[in-house]
Amino acid sequence: MVKVKMNVQTAYHGELFRAGKVYEVDEATAKRWVASKLAIMVEEA
């Protein structure tokens, strides 16, 4: 699981993911969203 910061609002597995907030999703989904500019990866500190 990786953390992403959403650029847009979307529904994912029945949940509403809001723009500007950070969520944890699986790596394959995160890579798709980053490639589509729907989200950006968040570095975990």
C-alpha positions in Angstrom: 0.0 0.0 0.0 1.2 3.5 -0.9 -0.1 7.0 0.0 -1.3 9.3 -2.7 -2.6 12.9 -2.6 -5.6 13.3 -4.9 -5.7 16.0 -7.6 -9.4 15.2 -8.3 -12.4 13.8 -6.5 -13.2 10.2 -7.3 -15.0 7.2 -5.9 -12.9 4.1 -5.1 -14.4 0.9 -3.7 -17.5 2.7 -2.5 -15.5 5.5 -0.8 -15.3 9.1 -1.8 -11.8 10.3 -2.2 -11.6 14.1 -2.1 -9.1 16.4 -4.0 -6.3 17.6 -1.8 -6.5 14.8 0.7 -4.1 11.9 1.3 -5.3 8.3 1.0 -3.7 4.8 1.0 -4.3 2.6 -2.0 -2.6 -0.4 -3.6 0.6 0.2 -5.6 -0.9 -0.7 -9.0 -3.8 1.7 -8.6 -1.5 4.4 -7.4 0.7 4.1 -10.5 -2.3 4.3 -12.8 -3.6 7.4 -11.0 -0.2 9.1 -11.1 0.2 8.3 -14.8 -3.3 9.7 -15.5 -2.5 12.8 -13.3 -5.4 12.0 -10.9 -3.0 11.9 -8.0 0.6 12.3 -6.9 2.7 10.0 -4.7 3.3 11.1 -1.2 6.7 10.3 0.4 6.4 8.5 3.6 8.6 9.9 6.3 
